[in-house]
């Protein structure tokens, strides 16, 4: 093969590599082929060199691009954390707003709800309904599923909805008329005395049935339902009065011997010793004044 310069021309001394048996025409043909191959290889080498230079430049720019991408990634992470924190704050604010809306809605529903009616529990029916006294009428109503009929007590207040069904239980009435117990008929009924000595049969409420009632006790009565609700304390004057007169004589009491002797002397002496009274001009007492606390 012949040597070539950068322009592809053969150099001297290349013909010495050709075989001696070749003719000039075949040698030139082979030489031309070699020259073309060498030229192609040189072009390929030059292109590789250009690509190598380009890749070297790109390789030099890679650390810079890597740093730029790393900074962008760091900034993206920071923005992501900031967005997450802001999103968490927004979620908390949303929950608080939802709770406030729910609370306000409940308040609005309460304010817009129609007024409820109260009734007095009377008795339980076999079909699970109960009898209630409401606005002076005895009505048969249903119970809310959460309310059991066996937990209701006679005389207890109940809350009724628009359909006059029981939706809530309450306590007992704390105000009413003061009546005096005359006689207890049985466990559930008693005769009481109203004003102007008017008598009426009342129903004893559940809490009062366990109390020991005696004639003369003051009882709180709900005039609308006729239930006897509470035993009231007596006044101070009535506390001093005796419900039963004891069968005890004065001799068994004692403690007034001096006073009794003075009374006896004041009453008896003017008659027993009338002469002495006249002799000493003594005036007999016209009476005896007793004073002091009772007894």
ABEGO torsion letter per residue (X at the ends): XBBBBAAGBBBBGAAAABBAABBAAAAAAAAAAAAAAAAAAAAAAAAAAAAAAAAAAAAAAAAAAAAAAAAAAAAAAAAAAAAAAAAAAAAAAAAAAAAAAAAAAAAAAAAABBBBBBBBBABBBAAGBBBBBBGGBBBBBBBBAABBAAABBBGBBBBBBAAGBBABBBBBBABEBBBBBABBABAABBBBBBBGGBBBBBBBBAAAAABBBBBGBBBBBBAAAGBBABBBBBBAAAAABBABBBBBBAAAAEGAAAAAAAAAAAAAAAAABAAAAAAAGBBBBABBBBBEBBX
